[in-house]
Amino acid sequence: MRADHPLRAIRQLANESLAALQADFSALYSGMGRPLIPPERLLRAMLLQAFYSIRSERQLMERLDFDLLFRWFVGLGVDDPVWDHSTFSKNRDRLIEGDEAARFLSALLPQPRVKRLLSSEHFSVDGTLIEAWASMKSFKPEDGTGPGDPPTPGGRNADADFRSEKRSNETHASTTDPDARLYRKGPGMEAKLAFLSHALMENHSALLIDACGTRVSGHAERVAALAMIEAHADRSRSITLGADRGYDAADFVNERRSMNVRPHIAHNLTRAKGRSAIDGRTTRHAGYAASQRIRKRIEESFGWIKTVAGLERPMVRGVDHVGWGFTFAATAYNLVRLPKLMARVT
């Protein structure tokens, strides 16, 4: 492998973050029972899965079996046996229970080479739809009064006709993934079983500094934004938060101002009488236009996370698993961008 290969710098950054998590890793294991996959190797393998768009754990193990680059990055010797894909999945679930994705992201950002790239005053927030790994046929009445599935030959899925059936999250739930909710992204668009994932971006280098997943609702994006920006708010100095018009709500704007966070939010003029919670106190400043221009870069991270890292419709169920996967993919996105960003300032 050539000396300037991007994976060299990525592996060094990842190793420094993983070294800071050793105490957390030790707490996850009791030391009894069968030997488990070392967490640092498991997380490095999952990074490769995100970088190279490997769809399943089975395919990842097959790639590890013959690819020397993958073995070097993970920390496996040439003759070391590769894990069984089911063992890998079970060990990954243990990390999900320990919320190691958020800790991994948090351990990456304070590194001196990374911290100097980050802004502490200007941020952007946004949310994106993550389609659930569940069929619309699984969305059935919770009281069990709906029609039963007719028998089908050959093991095929039962036929279903939803045209005359009214379905809502108040009366129905997915039998495959009860955490998933029916959600329509916009007027005239198809409703899908989905989750919402949220990210907080710093505006200087467009790196993601926080991420989470939630169930879908009309106010989930604003609630998540409040939780993420609160850790960075400082009442002794003002910071800015850019966002799209979905965050243009009076309660959200007032809450931000009470925390000394200037809400650089796009006007939502589609509301009744075209009223917006953002007035001239905010829009008259040149920084407002800059925030509105830069905030759109967060869509680049969502595009990478969905298409390259495979989170458009992840093959996991439950809001905890989906949120963990999104946060981990956000860390992978930062690691992909960091070598070039660090090269610019050296």
C-alpha angles and dihedrals in degrees: 000000000000120000094244096050109139092230091067093064092038092053092050092051092046092049092053090052093046091050089059090055099054093107091052091049092051091054092056095063130059096202091237130107129022120350111269133209111276106252094228091056092046092052093047089051090051090052089057089049089057096042095051099035094242106176104205142021090244091058090045092055091048090053092048090053095066109013112093092192090058092047092051093049094048094043100247122142122234092258098035113120118246119238124252111259093235091053089050091053093049092051090048089055089055089057090049090056089052093049090232093158092068091045091049090053091045092050092052099054100058093056107119094237090051100038093059089060094057130090119222096195110044125057142160131207135197143153134223136198119251114195114229123240091243135099123241086236088069091061100098138156111282092221092057094238095124123105115281122243112269117235113268128198124236096021094284123152114271117262114250135190114197098174097101096034123094112213131184139159090252094062105022137054136180114257089203098050114010091188093062118097133198109255137173115206095204145346113301093011127123118267114235139182102257153142131227123237122195134200137190115210130192110226103221099067099006092238121153112244100177138016139173143163130233142172114271121266138140093262102032094103094054094045091050091047091053091052095047099046094044092076090057099042116111117188091202092064136024124248130184131234119195121202143154126261093275087078093053098113126131096230092049094047093047092049090052093050091050087058092049091252114139107222106224091185127156117250116261101210094166092082124099111296089001093271120166131191089220114084140171093288087075107025096052092071121088089227090067092064091045092052091049090052097045097042090071090070089077086074088065090062092048090051092051093045092051102040105030102027092040100237097132087096109357119201094237133093133221132045092262094055094044092047091047091051092049093050091048091049089051088056090049089051091053092049091052092053100039100077092059093042092051091048090058094059099043 
